[in-house]
Amino acid sequence: MTNSPPRIAIVWRGDRDARCAATPQNNRFHRIFEELAAVGFAPEPAVFDEELADEVLEQLLAVDAVLVWVNPLDDGKTREILDPLLRQVAKAGRFVSAHPDVILKMGVKEVLYETRHIGWGVDTRLYRTGADFRQTFVPTFLAAGPRVLKQNRGNGGQGIWKVEFTGAPRGGGTLISVLEAKSSSVPETIDLSDFISRCDTYFTEGGCIIDQPFQSRLPEGMIRCYMSGSRVVGFGQQLVKALVTPPSGPGGEPLQPGPRMMHPASAEPFQTLRTRMESEWTPEMMSTLGIEAASLPIIWDADFLYGPPDTAGNDTYVLCEINVSSVFAIPDEAPAEIARAMASRLEQSSKSA
């Protein structure tokens, strides 16, 4: 008699039809299914929707581990039901990645403020209430240069704004130009007071706003550093167009991003960043946020913009976001690293049990 292989549920969002039709082969995570099976696991789909919560909970309580790919915001749906469900599964002794409590520490924009002292940080401010935001975010502050405002939880550029001072028209008020990072956005001129009122919703349910200086090298592209636990497993490089002001006049359509070019962890141009992530910045983040190695997500990424060159002319890197909830697409090497990390985590769990 042989022991059954450990069951690993892979969770993503879909409706009942998608749940009924899902197999390890017919979805975008098929490479992850393949690599998990190759190291001796029995991976299975676990398509989630709020209407299916009881059914999904029953399934997850019957497996050994859970890997989750669900965005915080998706066509108006949130993780309000999913996160308590995952906490219940974890409390029952199942390994869950990423755990909702870990997401709240490192997968929100507030991490930019909490880790601003780390080498990836810049002048970062935090507004916890609308009153604080209205009192502090004043025209004289904007006169020093454009700022980028970010709501605490979101994805796809929602609630991320480039804000620039335009002028003070006759009759009072302060005109600003705002550009949201989500796809197809175009600049809008608006009174500062009206824009601040528009942001009131970002403070609901314990939300906040993070405020950073705009990075002038943004048009040079963004580097996405893919991590499995504390190991770099690849890089993605992309000429992003979010927050890049399109040309004015006729034909000033929203700019479209270039393709994301994937690179292995060994790619030479990124070795300085790799070393800093593995030996300095990730350990410092863990210490600051109180995250143990065993709780780091199986897959996560850190997005960097180029900062000003240092005194020797070398590139510096500015963290603009950490993604934890639903990291995909991923480099070709990442599925095998996910499987390796899962095997290691479950082995550690069995030894400590």
DODREN-241494 format. One line per field, with one value per residue (C-alpha): residue number from 1; x, y, z; residue in one letter. Coordinates in Angstrom, 1 decimal. Layout:
n [NUM|...]
xx [X|...]
yy [Y|...]
zz [Z|...]
res [A|...]
//
This chain:
n [1|2|3|4|5|6|7|8|9|10|11|12|13|14|15|16|17|18|19|20|21|22|23|24|25|26|27|28|29|30|31|32|33|34|35|36|37|38|39|40|41|42|43|44|45|46|47|48|49|50|51|52|53|54|55|56|57|58|59|60|61|62|63|64|65|66|67|68|69|70|71|72|73|74|75|76|77|78|79|80|81|82|83|84|85|86|87|88|89|90|91|92|93|94|95|96|97|98|99|100|101|102|103|104|105|106|107|108|109|110|111|112|113|114|115|116|117|118|119|120|121|122|123|124|125|126|127|128|129|130|131|132|133|134|135|136|137|138|139|140|141|142|143|144|145|146|147|148|149|150|151|152|153|154|155|156|157|158|159|160|161|162|163|164|165|166|167|168|169|170|171|172|173|174|175|176|177|178|179|180|181|182|183|184|185|186|187|188|189|190|191|192|193|194|195|196|197|198|199|200|201|202|203|204|205|206|207|208|209|210|211|212|213|214|215|216|217|218|219|220|221|222|223|224|225|226|227|228|229|230|231|232|233|234|235|236|237|238|239|240|241|242|243|244|245|246|247|248|249|250|251|252|253|254|255|256|257|258|259|260|261|262|263|264|265|266|267|268|269|270|271|272|273|274|275|276|277|278|279|280|281|282|283|284|285|286|287|288|289|290|291|292|293|294|295|296|297|298|299|300|301|302|303|304|305|306|307|308|309|310|311|312|313|314|315|316|317|318|319|320|321|322|323|324|325|326|327|328|329|330|331|332|333|334|335|336|337|338|339|340|341|342|343|344|345|346|347|348|349|350|351|352|353]
xx [0.0|1.4|0.6|-1.4|0.5|-0.2|-3.1|-2.4|-5.4|-4.8|-7.4|-8.5|-11.6|-14.4|-18.1|-19.7|-19.3|-15.6|-15.4|-17.1|-15.0|-11.6|-8.8|-5.1|-4.6|-7.1|-6.1|-3.2|-1.7|-1.1|2.7|2.4|0.1|2.7|5.7|3.8|2.9|6.5|7.7|5.1|2.1|-1.6|-2.6|-6.2|-8.2|-10.3|-12.2|-13.6|-16.6|-18.6|-21.6|-19.4|-17.7|-19.1|-18.2|-14.7|-14.2|-15.1|-12.6|-9.8|-10.2|-9.6|-6.3|-2.8|-1.9|-3.5|-2.0|-4.1|-4.3|-7.1|-6.8|-8.0|-10.2|-11.8|-14.8|-16.2|-15.5|-13.2|-11.7|-14.1|-15.4|-12.3|-9.9|-11.8|-12.3|-8.5|-7.8|-10.2|-8.4|-5.0|-6.2|-7.3|-3.6|-3.5|-0.6|-2.0|0.0|-0.3|-1.9|-4.3|-2.4|0.8|-0.9|-2.0|1.6|3.5|1.0|-0.5|0.9|1.5|4.5|6.2|5.8|6.8|10.0|10.9|14.2|15.3|17.6|14.6|12.8|12.3|10.5|7.2|4.2|1.2|-2.3|-4.7|-7.7|-9.3|-8.8|-5.1|-4.9|-6.7|-4.6|-1.2|-1.5|-1.3|-0.3|3.1|3.9|3.0|5.1|8.2|7.3|4.8|3.7|2.2|-0.7|-1.7|-4.7|-3.7|-5.2|-5.9|-4.5|-4.4|-3.5|-6.8|-6.4|-2.9|-2.6|0.1|-0.6|0.9|0.4|-1.0|-1.7|-3.9|-6.8|-8.4|-11.0|-9.1|-8.6|-5.7|-5.7|-3.9|-3.5|-4.2|-3.5|-4.6|-2.4|-5.2|-5.4|-6.7|-6.6|-6.0|-4.9|-7.6|-7.4|-9.3|-9.4|-7.3|-10.1|-12.4|-9.7|-9.2|-12.9|-12.8|-10.2|-12.4|-13.4|-9.8|-10.1|-13.0|-12.6|-9.2|-7.8|-5.1|-3.2|0.5|2.3|5.7|7.6|7.2|10.2|11.4|13.1|9.7|9.7|12.9|10.8|10.0|11.8|9.6|11.6|9.9|10.5|9.7|10.1|13.4|14.9|14.8|13.3|13.3|12.8|10.3|11.3|8.7|8.4|5.4|3.2|1.0|1.5|3.4|1.6|0.6|1.3|-1.2|-3.2|-4.6|-3.8|-3.1|-4.5|-3.7|-0.3|0.0|2.6|5.2|5.5|7.0|10.2|11.0|14.5|15.9|17.3|20.8|20.3|23.4|21.8|19.9|22.5|23.0|19.3|19.2|22.0|20.3|16.9|18.3|21.0|19.7|16.2|14.1|15.7|15.2|11.6|10.9|12.5|10.5|7.2|7.6|7.3|9.1|10.7|8.1|5.4|6.8|4.6|5.5|5.4|5.5|7.1|8.6|8.2|11.1|11.6|15.0|16.0|18.7|22.2|24.5|27.8|29.5|26.9|25.3|21.6|19.6|16.2|13.0|10.3|6.9|4.8|4.8|2.4|1.3|-2.4|-2.2|1.2|0.9|2.3|5.6|9.0|9.4|11.6|9.1|6.7|9.6|10.7|7.1|7.0|10.4|9.4|6.1|8.0|10.3|7.5|5.5|8.6|9.3|5.7|5.8|9.0|7.6|4.2]
yy [0.0|3.4|6.8|9.1|12.1|15.4|17.3|20.9|23.1|26.0|28.7|31.3|33.3|32.0|31.1|27.7|26.7|27.5|25.4|22.5|22.6|23.2|20.6|20.8|21.3|23.8|27.0|29.5|27.7|24.5|24.7|25.0|22.0|20.1|21.0|20.2|16.8|16.2|16.5|14.1|16.3|15.8|19.3|20.1|23.2|25.1|27.8|30.3|32.6|34.1|32.0|28.9|29.7|26.8|24.3|25.7|25.7|22.0|21.3|23.3|21.7|18.3|19.2|19.6|23.0|25.9|28.3|31.3|33.6|36.1|39.9|42.2|44.0|42.2|43.7|45.1|41.9|41.9|39.3|40.1|36.6|34.7|36.0|34.8|31.5|31.1|32.1|29.3|26.8|27.9|27.7|24.1|23.3|23.6|25.6|28.6|30.9|33.8|33.9|36.9|38.3|38.3|40.1|42.8|43.2|43.2|43.1|46.6|50.0|50.8|48.6|51.5|53.7|51.0|50.1|53.6|53.3|50.3|50.9|50.7|53.6|57.3|60.2|58.5|59.9|58.3|59.7|57.7|60.0|62.4|65.2|64.5|64.3|67.6|69.4|68.1|67.8|71.5|73.5|74.5|70.9|70.1|73.0|71.0|68.5|65.9|63.3|59.8|58.9|55.3|53.8|51.0|48.0|47.6|46.3|47.2|50.8|51.5|54.3|55.3|58.9|61.1|64.6|67.8|71.5|73.4|76.9|79.1|80.5|83.8|83.5|81.2|77.4|75.3|73.6|70.3|67.7|64.1|60.9|57.5|54.5|52.2|51.3|53.9|56.8|60.3|63.4|65.5|69.1|69.4|71.6|70.2|70.3|68.4|65.7|65.3|64.8|62.2|60.3|60.0|56.4|55.3|55.8|53.5|50.2|51.3|52.4|55.0|56.8|56.6|59.6|59.3|61.6|60.9|59.1|61.0|57.8|56.0|56.1|54.0|51.1|49.0|45.9|43.2|41.0|37.7|36.0|32.5|32.9|34.8|33.6|35.5|33.3|35.7|39.2|40.9|44.1|46.4|49.9|50.9|53.8|54.1|57.7|58.8|61.8|61.3|63.9|66.8|67.8|65.7|62.0|62.3|58.9|56.9|55.3|51.5|49.6|47.6|43.8|42.4|40.7|37.8|36.9|34.1|34.9|34.6|37.4|39.6|43.0|42.4|40.8|43.9|44.0|40.3|40.5|43.4|41.6|38.3|39.5|42.9|44.2|41.1|40.2|43.9|43.8|40.6|42.1|45.4|43.7|40.8|38.1|34.7|32.9|30.1|32.7|34.4|33.8|30.9|33.5|37.3|40.1|43.5|46.2|48.7|51.9|53.4|56.0|58.7|57.2|57.1|59.1|56.4|56.5|53.2|52.7|52.8|51.2|52.6|50.2|51.2|48.1|44.6|42.1|39.1|38.3|37.2|37.1|36.1|35.9|34.5|33.6|30.2|29.0|30.0|27.0|24.6|27.0|27.1|23.3|23.2|25.8|23.9|20.7|22.4|24.2|21.0|19.1|21.8|21.6|17.9|18.1|20.7|19.0]
zz [0.0|-1.0|0.4|-1.8|-3.2|-1.5|-3.0|-4.1|-5.0|-7.4|-6.9|-9.5|-10.2|-12.4|-12.6|-12.1|-15.7|-15.5|-12.3|-13.8|-17.0|-15.3|-15.7|-15.1|-18.8|-20.0|-18.2|-18.1|-15.1|-16.9|-16.6|-12.9|-12.8|-14.8|-12.6|-9.4|-10.8|-11.8|-8.2|-6.9|-6.1|-7.1|-8.2|-8.9|-10.0|-7.5|-9.4|-7.0|-7.0|-4.1|-5.0|-4.8|-1.5|0.5|-2.2|-2.5|1.2|1.4|-1.3|0.2|3.6|1.9|0.3|1.8|0.3|-1.5|-4.1|-4.9|-7.9|-7.2|-7.7|-4.9|-7.5|-10.4|-12.3|-9.1|-7.0|-4.1|-1.8|1.0|1.1|-0.1|2.5|5.6|3.8|3.2|6.9|7.9|5.7|7.0|10.6|9.9|9.1|5.4|3.8|2.0|-0.3|-0.3|3.1|3.4|6.4|4.5|1.6|4.1|5.1|1.8|-1.0|-0.4|-1.2|2.4|2.2|0.2|3.3|5.9|4.0|2.8|4.8|2.7|-0.3|-2.7|-0.9|-1.7|0.0|0.7|2.6|4.1|4.5|6.7|6.5|4.1|6.5|6.7|2.9|2.4|5.0|3.8|0.0|-0.7|-3.8|-2.4|-2.0|-5.6|-6.8|-6.1|-8.8|-9.9|-7.3|-7.7|-5.4|-4.8|-3.1|-0.7|-2.4|-6.1|-9.4|-13.0|-12.3|-10.6|-8.1|-9.0|-10.1|-11.4|-10.1|-11.5|-10.6|-13.5|-12.0|-10.0|-12.1|-11.4|-8.7|-6.6|-6.6|-7.8|-11.1|-11.4|-14.2|-13.2|-15.1|-13.8|-14.4|-15.6|-19.3|-21.8|-19.3|-20.6|-18.6|-17.0|-15.7|-12.4|-9.3|-6.5|-4.0|-6.4|-6.9|-3.2|-2.8|-5.5|-3.5|-0.4|-1.3|-0.9|2.9|3.4|5.3|6.8|3.4|2.9|0.2|-0.4|-1.9|-3.8|-6.1|-9.8|-11.2|-14.3|-15.8|-16.0|-19.8|-19.7|-18.5|-15.4|-14.1|-12.5|-10.2|-9.7|-6.4|-4.9|-1.2|-0.8|-4.2|-7.4|-10.1|-13.1|-14.4|-16.7|-18.5|-20.0|-21.5|-19.4|-20.6|-17.4|-16.0|-19.2|-20.5|-24.2|-26.8|-26.8|-29.8|-32.6|-32.3|-28.6|-27.9|-24.7|-24.9|-25.1|-23.2|-24.9|-24.5|-21.3|-22.1|-19.7|-18.6|-16.3|-12.9|-14.3|-16.9|-16.7|-16.8|-13.6|-11.4|-9.2|-8.6|-7.9|-5.3|-3.5|-3.5|-2.1|0.3|1.4|0.6|1.1|4.5|5.5|4.4|6.3|9.5|9.1|8.4|10.8|8.1|8.6|5.8|6.0|5.4|2.3|-0.7|-3.1|-5.9|-5.7|-7.5|-6.9|-9.5|-9.9|-11.8|-12.5|-10.0|-10.5|-11.2|-8.2|-7.9|-9.9|-12.7|-11.8|-12.0|-8.8|-8.3|-6.8|-5.6|-7.0|-6.0|-4.7|-6.2|-4.2|-4.8|-8.4|-10.0|-13.6|-16.3|-15.0|-16.5|-18.1|-15.2|-12.5|-12.5|-11.6|-8.9|-7.6|-7.4|-5.7|-3.1|-2.5|-1.9|0.5|2.5|2.9|4.0|6.6|7.8|8.2|10.3|12.6|13.0]
res [M|T|N|S|P|P|R|I|A|I|V|W|R|G|D|R|D|A|R|C|A|A|T|P|Q|N|N|R|F|H|R|I|F|E|E|L|A|A|V|G|F|A|P|E|P|A|V|F|D|E|E|L|A|D|E|V|L|E|Q|L|L|A|V|D|A|V|L|V|W|V|N|P|L|D|D|G|K|T|R|E|I|L|D|P|L|L|R|Q|V|A|K|A|G|R|F|V|S|A|H|P|D|V|I|L|K|M|G|V|K|E|V|L|Y|E|T|R|H|I|G|W|G|V|D|T|R|L|Y|R|T|G|A|D|F|R|Q|T|F|V|P|T|F|L|A|A|G|P|R|V|L|K|Q|N|R|G|N|G|G|Q|G|I|W|K|V|E|F|T|G|A|P|R|G|G|G|T|L|I|S|V|L|E|A|K|S|S|S|V|P|E|T|I|D|L|S|D|F|I|S|R|C|D|T|Y|F|T|E|G|G|C|I|I|D|Q|P|F|Q|S|R|L|P|E|G|M|I|R|C|Y|M|S|G|S|R|V|V|G|F|G|Q|Q|L|V|K|A|L|V|T|P|P|S|G|P|G|G|E|P|L|Q|P|G|P|R|M|M|H|P|A|S|A|E|P|F|Q|T|L|R|T|R|M|E|S|E|W|T|P|E|M|M|S|T|L|G|I|E|A|A|S|L|P|I|I|W|D|A|D|F|L|Y|G|P|P|D|T|A|G|N|D|T|Y|V|L|C|E|I|N|V|S|S|V|F|A|I|P|D|E|A|P|A|E|I|A|R|A|M|A|S|R|L|E|Q|S|S|K|S|A]
//
